[in-house]
Amino acid sequence: DAVGILILCLASAAAALDFRYHHTKELEEFLRGVHAAYPSLTHLHSIGRSVEGRDLWVLVLGRFPTHHKIGIPEFKYVANMHGDETVGREILLHLIDFLVTSYGRDPVITRLLNNTRIHIMPTMNPDGFEATKVPDCYYTPGRYNANGEDLNRNFPDAFEDNRASIQPETQAVMDWIRNETFVLSANLHGGALVASYTFDNGNPVTGSLKGYSRSPDDDVFIHLAKTYSSNHASMYKGTGCDNRQTFPEGITNGYSWYQLEGGMQDYNYVWGQCLEITLELSCCKYPPEDQLGKFWRENKVALIEYIKQVHLGVKGQVTDKNGNPIPNAIVEAKGRPHVCPYRTNQQGEYFLLLLPGTYVINATVPGFKSMLKTVEIPDNTGNFSAVKQDFSFPDVSDKISSKIASCPKTPLYQELTRASAAVKPTVHLLVLMTVVLAIFK
């Protein structure tokens, strides 16, 4: 009987997912069906509710779907934050279906899920999707949430004082980012064909006067964007959607394309310690249903190859002399400090996405001498594990832990020369000097 029920669940989940648009009830039924069919591989939960009370569903996939496991990085895909940009919403449902049905059959997908915890949010703006009564390729009011706010202009900004009122959907995502150790992410949009990367906003410190807002991890972001575009059926060609808009190799720096205040990808990078890019997947924002199969085929390989990049670089734990984890220790690669220093989580873990090469990793527990370790980083994405480098502080006891406050929700890049609640002014000055030197190099 149990086997029969399982087969029915599998059949039901598979039959429910054809290439058409799935509204709220159908989307929920599909996600619940997948979780019922694969309870040990998936975890379904809502991270909050929209303005109109719809759940913001996230399906987590992996060998340990219900909780973070030390050493296993967290990855996420988010789609449909603009309610009328619909392709991402549907291809993420097909990605879920592909992952669960390939597990145990495809060795690559099996290893990927055994070594990665993957979070998928098909829609961040369910109200906007339901409000789009007449689909259009270019624009509908459903772009915004039920309060008429653009969710991709609604996050705290590192360069300007974003005065937009934080929406329930935005707050839910901010809380989600704070509660997980996300390492890599992408948010899926429509209306163009390009992979766009941080920064979306900028100032002279990041080089915006020259039309390019460069982050300390610019080389990694370029690699991430190219990974997606080069594995997409046509994005890599860079032709865009018309002759007026071309993107060499199918990628662009966000600021170079157009300036954006309060964007989600910059927020992830600055405050979430998570490298996120924005994927524009269709020239038409809300294309006809009969094109959805084509979009899935065009993006399938790129979606998988991009997830693998969460295993770039180096990871490890920071512990005291007794082997207890030290949360909030600062761990960064020398020469690329972040304006909000990247810190260890409650398990003392850190994850740094870095391209192959030789790096000096600096671990700092406030009040103690920093530890420096030289690490040779190969391309380990095929092995589904970043290089492991732990730090043990022999002078730190388990009674001492860093209690430095998290970075404030203020325009940090305008505060580099004055006091901040995050770190001392002298550290801000060092960060500024390092960033400026890196830019001029």
N, C-alpha and C positions, 0 to 999 in steps of 0.2 A: 504493500500500500504506500509506504513512504517513497519507494522508488517511482511508483506511478504518479504520486503527487509532484515529485521533483521534475519528472518528464513533462507533466502538464504545465508546471511553472516555466520551464525552459521554453516550451513551445509557445506559451502565451506571451512571454517576453519577446521572443524572436518575431512572432507574428505581428505584434503590436508596432514594431518599428519598421515602417516602410518609408519611402522618400516622399514625405509630405510634412506640412507644418503641424506641430503638436502643441495644442493650447494647454492651458494650465492643468486641467484635469487629466488629459492624456499624458502629459509630461510626468505628472506625479504617479500615475498608474504604471508607466514604464519604469521609472526609478524604483518604485516599490517592488515591481515584478523582478527586476534584476537582483535586488537585495534578497528577495525571498528565494530566488534560484541559486544565489551564490552567497550565502550568509557568512561563510568563513573568509571570503575574499573581498567583501564590500562592507561599508558602513554608511548608512544614509542618515543624514541629520539636517536640520534647518538652522542656519546661523542667525536668523532673524526674520522679520516680516517687512513687507513693503508698506508704503503709505496706505494702500487699500487692504492690507492685511494678508496678502499672499505670502506664503513661505518662500524663503530664499534657500532652495535646496542645494545641498552639496553631497555628491556621492564620492566616498573615499575608497580607493582600491589599493590592495597590497597584501603582503603576507600577514601584516599586523595592522589591519585597517582601523581598529578602534582607538589606537593610541600611538604616540611617538615612541619609536624604538631607537636606543642609542646607536649612532653610526649610520642610520638610514635617513637620507635626506628627504625633505618634504617639497613636493612640487604642486603647482596649481595651474589650471586653466579656468578663465572666467570669460563668459560670452554674454552678448545681448545687454550690455549696460546702456546702450542706446536701443530703446525698444523696437525701433523700426529697422535695425541692422540685424538681420535674422539668420544669415548663413551659419555663423558660429554656433548659434543655439542648436541647430539641427546636426551639424557635423560632430559636435561634442556628444550628442546622444549616440551617434554611430560609432564614435571612438569608444565609448563605454561598452557598447555591444561587441565591438571587435576585441577589446582587451579581455573581457570575461570569457568569451567563447574561444579565444586563442590560448588562454592560460592552460598549461599542462599539455598542450599540443604543439605550440610553436616555441622552440627553445629560447629564442630572443625575447619574446614577450614574457615568457615564464621567468627568465632571469631579471627582466626589467621590473616586474611586479614583486619579485622576491627581494629586491634590493632598493626599491623606491616606494614611497607612500605618495600616491597620486590623488589629488583633490580636484574634482570637476564640478564647476558651477555652471550649468547650461544657461541660466538667465539671472542676471543681477537686477533686471528691470522688468519683471513680469507684468506690472501695470502698464508700462509703455507698450509692450508687445500686444496686450489685449486691447489697448486703446487704438491701435492701428487698424482701423476698419477698412480702409481703402489702401492697399499696398502701393508703394511708389518707389521708383528707382532712386529718387533724389532726396526727398524729404517728406516727412509727415510729423504732426505734433507728437506722435508716439515716441519720438526720439527722447523726450523728457520723461521724468517720473510723474506721478499723479499730482505733485505740487508744482509742476512746470519747471523743474530744475534739471539742468544738464549734469548728470552724475559724474561725467569726466571733466568737470570744472568745479567739483565740489569738495575736493580734498585739501587739507593744509598744503601750502606751497612753500618751498624752501627759499624762494626769492622775493615773494610779495606777500603782503598781508591779505590773504583771501578772505573776504568778508561774507562769502556765501554761507547761508545757514545750512549746517550739516544735516543731510537728509537721513531718514532711517536706514535706507539701503547702504549709504556711504558709511554710517556709523557701524553697521553690522559687519561690513568688510574690514573696517579699521580694527574692530575688536577681534575679528578672526585672525588678521595678520599678527596682532599682538599676542594671541594665545597659541599660535603655532610657530615652528621654527622653519618658515618657508625660505628656501634657498633660490629657487628659480620659478618664474611665472611668465605667462603671456595672457593678454586680454585680446579678445577677438572682436573685430569691428567689420564694417562694410562701407562701400562708397569709394574705394580705391584698391589698388593691388600693390602692396608694399609692406615691408617689415620696418617699423620705426622704433628708434631706441632713444634712451635718456641722453641728455636732458631735453624736456619739452619746453622748459623755461630757462632763463639764464640772466647773467649780468657780466660785466667786464672780467670778473674773477674767473669765470668759466669760458671766456673767449667769445661771448655773444656779440661783441662789437664786430667780429669778423663773420658773423652769420652762422656760427657753429658753437653749440653749447656743450663743452667737453666735460665728461665726468672722469674721476680718477680711474675708472675701469672701462674707459672708452674702447680699448683693444678687445676686451671680453665682449662688450656689447656688439661691436662690429661682427665678431665671430658668431655670436648667437643669432643676429639678424641674418647673416649669410647662411648659417646652417638651415634656417627655415626656408629662405628664398631659393637656395640651390637645390633643395629637395622637393620644392613645389613644382608642379607641372609647367608653369609659365612665369611665375613671379620673378625668377632670376633674369629673365630677358630685359626687365627694366623698362618696358614700353609703357607701363601704366595703363590708363584707361582712354587716353586720347593723345594727340600729338603735342598738346601744350604741357603735358606733365610726364616727365620721364625720371626714372630713378635708377641710376647705374647699379647694376647687379641686383636690383630689386630691393634696395635698402635705403634708409635715410635717417639722419639725425633728426629727432623730432623738432628741435628749434629751427633747423635749416629749412624744414618744410613749412611750418608756421608756428608762431609762439602760442603756447597754451598754458594758462594759469590754473592750478588746482587739479592737475591730471593724476590719474591713478598710478601710472608707471613711475613717475618721480617720487610719489609718496612711498611706494614699495621700496624703492632703492634707498631713500634717505632715512625713513623711519622704520621700515620693516626689515632692513638688512637682506632684502630679496631683490635680485636682478630680474626686472620684468621688461618685456618688449610689447609693442602694440602691433597686432597683425591685422592689416586691412585685406580682406579675403575676396571681395567681390566688387566689381564696378557698380553694379546695381545693389542698392541697400537691401531691398526686399524683392528678390527675384521670384519668378514663377516656380511653383513646386516641381515642375518637370525638369528643372535644372539642378535640383538638390543632389541627385546621384552623381552628376558630373563634378560638383564642388567637393563631394566626399572623396572621389577618386583623385582629384587634383591635390588634395591636402593630406591624404592618409599617411604617406611616407614621411612628409615633413613634420606632422604632429608627433610621430614616434621618435624621429631623429632628434627633435628639439627636446623632448623629455630626457633623452639620454645625456644631454649636456649638464644635467644637475650633478653628474658625477665628475665634472671637471675639477681640477685644482687640488686643494688640501682640506682635510678635516681632522678633528681630534678632540681631546678633552684636556681641560686644565684642572688639576687636582692639587690638594694640599699634601703635606708630608704623610698623612695617614691614608691617602688615596681617596679622600672625599672630594666631590666635585666643587669647584668654585664658580658660582654664577656671577655674571656681570664683570668678569675679567675682560679687558680689552685685548683682542687678538686681530692684528692687521698685518698685511704685507708691507714691508718697508718701502717707502716711496709712493705709496698710494693710500694715504689715510682718508677716512670719510669724515665729513663735517659732523655727523653723528657717529662717534667711534663705534665700530662693530664689536659687540659684546657676546660673551658666552650665555647660553640659556641656563635653565635651572639645573640641568644635568652637567653643567660645565662644558658643554659642547660648543664648537665653532665650526663653520663651513665657509670657506673662501673659494669662490670660483676664479680660477686663474688659468691662463693658457700655458702650454708646456714651456718649461724654462727653469732657470735657477732663481729662487727668491729667498730673501731673509724674512722670516716670520717673527714678529715681535709680540710677545705676550706680556701684559702688564696687569698686576694686581695693585691697585692704588695703595701707596704706603710702603711698597717693597720694590726692590730692584727688578727691572725688566729682564726677561729672558729672551735671547735671540737664538734662532736656529736656522741654519741654511738648509733649504729643501730643494731637491731636484724633482721637478714635476713632469712626468711623461703624459701622453694622452691616454688616460685610463678609462675613457667613456665606454670602450668596448668591454672592459672588465667590470663595469657597473660598480666601481668604487673609486673614489678619490684617494690620493695618497694619504696615509694616516701619520699624523705627527702630534704626539701628546706633549704636554708640559706639566711638570711636577715641581711645585714650589716648596723646597725643603724647610723654609723659614715660616711658612704659613700653617697655622693650626686650624683645626676644624671649627674653632670658635670665631674665626675671623672670616668675614665675607664682604665683598664689595657691595655697598648700598647706594652707589651713585644713582641719582635720579635719571630717568630716561630723558631723551632730548625733548625740549619744549616744542609746542606746536606754533612756532614763530618762524619768520623768514630768516633762517639760520645764516644764509650767505650774506645777509646784510648785518649780521651780528658778529662777524669774525673778529672785529677789532675792539669789541667791548664785552663786558661780562655776560655770562650765560649761566643758566641753571644746570647745564649739561656738564661742562668742564671748566677749568680755570682759564682766565683770559690769556695766560702765557701759552697754554696749549692751543687756544684758538689762533694765536699769532703764528705758532709753529705750523699749524695746519694751513693757514693762509700762505705762508712762505713756501711750503712744500707744494701746494697746489699751483701757485704761480710759477715756481721753478719747473714743475712737470709740464705746464702748458708751454712755457717758452722753449723747453727742450724739444 
